Amino acid sequence: MPVQQGLSMPGLLIEHAEVLVTMDSDRHEIADAAIFTDDRQILFVGTSNEVRKWILDQGEKADRVIDASGTVITPGLVNCHHHLYQTLTRSVGTAQGLSLFDWLETLYPIWGQMDAEAVYISAKLGLVELILSGATTVADHLYLFPNDSTLDDEIRAAQELGVRFHPTRGSMSLGASQGGLPPDDVCEDEDDILADCKRVIETFHDPAPLSMLRIGLAPCSPFSVTADLMKQTAELARCYPAVNLHTHLAETVDENRFCQQQFGMQPLEYMQSLGWTGDDVWFAHMVHLNRDEIATLAQTATGVCHCPSSNMILASGIAPIREMRDTGVRVGLGVDGSASNDANHLLGEARQAMLLQRVGWPGFESKADRFSAREALEIATLGGAAVLGRDDLGSLETGKAADLVAFRIDDLTHAGGMSDPVASLLTCAPGKVWLSVINGKVVVEDGEIPNLDIDSLVTRHNLLSRQLLEKAAALKTQ
């Protein structure tokens, strides 16, 4: 990708990394590595000596130099599916061992008490966790909007933190009285949904290369929206460049049974009948599908976001990611909702993906070499970028977005892992990011986000969480 021409911008030089993982087409890994960026994109990558020489030859200037000795640098991690508001209800349902439908029915009334501040604070807290785990790009799925809350509330949180953000305007319109799963009072009128989708696209969406903010449209699921809304949402999204489509699909056996009973089709067949396949579509989960359906995903270039921890904690099953990858399906990674994972650690999620695919799934025996640490890191970076339709993210190459993270491997956790420091990021306990650069700006330094009072954020978040639970409990007794 060519470097964009323009005014000279502040140069950032990061050098002497133990290893830099490029994720380029040849998957180069560079020892004693350096990377030089301006405040938007990567200008040069190589050994520390090569980058220093390039800067001198080009007459460039390193306005800031960071010594990354004892670290592994990777492309910024990409989170393709999340529900940031669910940080407010961690352990509710998961502590009881509930499966998806029972879990949702327990939580809908609590989430219905949220307001704009709750959405904002929960998003900010969840994004902080994700950033500290190595995420530089985050896609979020907000699908209920009680008490005048809007997508704008979480967008504000992302912009304050400087994370690259792909919020999706979700929706639910098929309430329990119409045969859907959610209660009617957390559903919206479909005309209102479409009007607000149009508003957020025209207010916030930036389709340009290196964009920091892109909107997607995301009706929640086959059991919470109508076929008409699915169709109209797709038509609306396709009126704008780079507005992609997202939903949950084939997550549980119960969902497959619902689609068969209601539509006479399996989930993917149903979505395909509505025009919901293609390179502008990605589905979360895709646990319960057969080989023909995997082939359909590959043939239509439809993306999949794998959420291993959520699938385990809700006992949804093991998605056949090995077979998807081998068939050519675009696969990315997501931590999923904070209340169906109870964690926001994206590097940890890559580790879970690696471990779970080694365990196998029905019809496939366990094999320790089925999924490598490097392949798990690939779906967390390059794979996620592809799922979100971003050819400007996911690798460390000239002209790509200046998004990178560095993890220390000279610490207690990684001691003894120097025979393969890249693999040790996933085979050892997942660490906290030491350095994060997003859009050429240092967002995390020495493992901390400068000028952010995390203690105050946590205190306010916990108060709002307690208030939600108390309001829901009071309504339940009325």
MARFI-241771 format. One record per residue (C-alpha): residue in one letter; x, y negated, z. Coordinates in steps of 0.2 Angstrom, whole numbers, plus 5000, padded with zeros to 4 digits. Layout:
N
aXYZ...
//
This chain:
478
m500050005000p500849834995v501149705008q499949565007q500749405003g500449245013l501249135026s502649205036m502049285052p502849325069g503949475067l503949625079l505349745079i505149905089e506750005089h507750155095a506250275097e506750455100v505550505086l504350405075v502950515067t502450425050m501050535045d501450495027s501150615013d502750705017r502450695036h504150625039e504750615057i506150495059a507450505073d508150345082a506750255073a506150075071i504649985064f504549805059t502849725058d502049555056d500449505065r499349615053q500349755044i501849855043l503349785034f504649925035v504950085044g506550185045t508050225057s508550085068n510050035058e509050045041v507649925048r508949805055k509849795038w508149775029i507749625040l509449545037d509349575018q507549505017g507949355027e506549405039k506649365058a506149475073d505249355084r505149495097v506149655100i505549805110d506749945115a505750105113s507150225119g506450375127t504750365118v503850455103i502950325092t501450385082p500150295072g498750225083l497450355087v495750345079n494150385089c492750425077h491250455089h490850385106h489450315117l490350185127y488750145137q488850315145t490250275156l488850215168t488150385170r489750505171s489350665180v487550645179g486950805171t488650875168a488850905186q487251005186g487851115171l486451055160s486451085141l486150955128f484250935127d483950955146w485450835149l484650705137e482950715145t483750685162l484750535156y483550445144p482550365159i484150305167w484850225151g483250145148q483650025163m485149955154d485349765150a486549665140e487749655154a487749835157v488149865138y489549745139i490349795155s490249985151a490949955133k492449855140l492849985153g492650135141l493750035128v495050005141e495150195145l495350235126i496650105123l497750165137s497550345130g498250285113a496650235103t496850085092t495250105082v493650155090a491950195082d490450185094h488650245092l487450135102y485650195099l484550125112f484349945116p483249915131n482949745140d483549635126s485249715124t486049715107l487549785097d488349605100d488649645118e489849785115i490649695100r491049555112a492049675123a493049745109q493549575102e494049525120l495249675121g495849665103v495449845098r494949885080f493149925081h491850015070p490249995080t488650085073r486950015075g486050175081s484150195082m482750305089s481050295083l480250475085g479650475103a478950625113s477150585108q477650605090g478550775093g480250705096l481350725111p481650545118p480250465129d479250335119d479850185130v481650205123c481150205105e480950055093d479850005079e480650055063d480349885055d481249805069i482649935068l482949895050a482849705052d484149715066c485249835056k485249695042r485649565055v487149645062i487949685045e487749515039t488349435055f489849545059h490349665045d492049635037p492349765022a494049685018p495749785019l496449775037s494749735044m494549725063l492749755063r491549855052i489749895055g488950065052l487150125053a486750275064p485050345067c485250455082s484750635077p483450735067f482550755084s482450565088v482050475071t480850505057a481350555039d480750395033l481950295044m483450405039k483050375020q482750185023t484350165033a485350255020e484650135006l485049985017a486850035021r487150065002c486749884998y488349835007p490149885004a490949995016v489450015028n489550195032l488150315039h488350415054t487250535065h487350685076l487150855067a487151035070e487751015088t486751155097v485651305093d484151215100e484451075087n484551205073r482951285079f482051115080c482551075062q481951255056q480251235065q479951055060f480651045043g480851225037m482751185034q484351195043p485051025049l486351005035e485051055022y483850935029m485050785029q485550825011s483750815006l483650645013g485250585003w486350595019t487950675011g489350595003d491050505006d490050365015v489350485028w490050565043f489250685056a489750715074h489950895081m489451015066v489651165078h488251275071l488551295052n488951435040r490251445027d489051385013e488751235023i490551205026a490851215007t489451085005l490350965016a491950985006q491050974989t490150814994a491650735004t490550715019g491550685035v491550775052c491950715069h492550855081c492150825099p492850975108s492650925127s490850875125n490451035116m491251135130i490551035145l488751055137a489051235132s488651185114g489851305106i491551295096a491551205080p492451295066i493751165063r495051285056e493851335042m493351155039r495151105037d495551245026t494051215015g494551035012v493250945024r493750775031v493950805050g494250675063l494150675082g493050595095v492950595114d491050585112g489950505126s490750465143a489350565151s489550715140n491450725142d491650615158a493350555151n493950435138h495650505134l495950525115l497650605116g496950725129e495550765116a496850805103r497550935115q495851005118a495551025100m497151115098l496851235112l495051265107q495451315090r496751435096v495451525107g494351555091w492451555089p491151695085g491851805072f493651745073e494951825086s496051715096k497651665088a498951555096d499651495079r497951445072f498051265076s499751175079a500051015090r500550925074e498850965066a497950905081l498850745081e498550725062i496650735064a496750605078t497650485066l497550515048g496050625049g495050495059a495550355047a494950465032v493250495041l492950315043g493450275025r495050185030d496550205018d497350065027l497550155044g498150325051s499950325045l501550215048e501950155031t502349985022g500749895020k499749985032a498849905047a500149875061d499349995073l500450105083v500750185100a502250245110f502150375123r503650405135i504350575134d505850545147d504650555162l504150695174t502750765163h503850795148a505450855157g506151005148g505150965132m506550885122s506651035110d505150965101p504650795108v503250775096a502350935100s502650895119l501450755118l500050885116t500751045124c501150955140a499850855150p499250715140g500050545145k499550365146v500150255132w501750155136l501550035122s500049995110v500149875095i498549835086n498549725071g500349675075k499949615093v500549705109v498949755118v499749875130e501549845138d502349955150g500750055152e499749905157i498549785148p499249615151n498049485160l496649615163d495949635180i495449815179d495049825198s493749695196l493049775180v492849945189t492049855204r490749775193h490449925182n490150035198l488849905204l487949905188s487950095187r487250115205q485849985201l485450095185l485250245195e484250165209k483050085196a482750245188a482450335204a481250205210l480250225194k480250415195t479350405212q478050285206
//
